[in-house]
């Protein structure tokens, strides 16, 4: 039985498993997903901010038109106030009350415009900050993606080379031995266990003195009676 070759093959398979696990982690990385989600969230936030500015501008336009109408009404009232139509104190008081109400409405609309202008300032500042963060996240995403793709490419190259080594090694192992290795591999990721002292390194169970001496002398090949692994004695 080609135990040294099988032991080497086992190490190559373990190395391949590590590469496969790393590739899986890289391809399913949560970091990129989080960055992508954050970028999309910031874009949505920016679009909502721009939409808010458009609505604000529309509201300001409405308020400015209201002020124009109020000023027009005030002017009309003032003309009536000093016209012949106002021929009594009662009419004068009525006109003055209307003028006072129009002025109050105008002041209220102007306050609304000031509030809208303040909202524009705040929204504009938030948009600038959102844009800044969005650019940063986009760059970070691109950089992370580039690094991950680079790592994947390097691992894929290692995988190809390792596969070639494994195929080459398998050709050196006789068919029956490889089939036995494959059967044990279904139960253990390390089908070949080194002897450490008088114990199987796979399950730590001690073998009999007779089996140990036979294995040590190389007179026969054994499987661990406890776990079924192929026992491999390395001469020091």
Secondary structure, 3 states (H helix, E strand, C coil): CCHHHHHHHHHHHHHHHHHHHHHHHHHCCHHHHHHHHHHHHHHHHHHHHHHHHHHHHHHHHHHHHHHHHHHHHHHHHHHHHCCCCCCCHHHHHHHHHHHHHHHHHHHHHHHHHHHHHHHHHHHHHHHHHHHHHHHHHHHHHHHHHHHHHHHHHHHHHHHHHHHHHHHHHHHHCCHHHHHHHHHHHCCCCCCEEEEECCEECCCCCECCHHHHHHHHHCCCCCECCCCCCEEECCCC
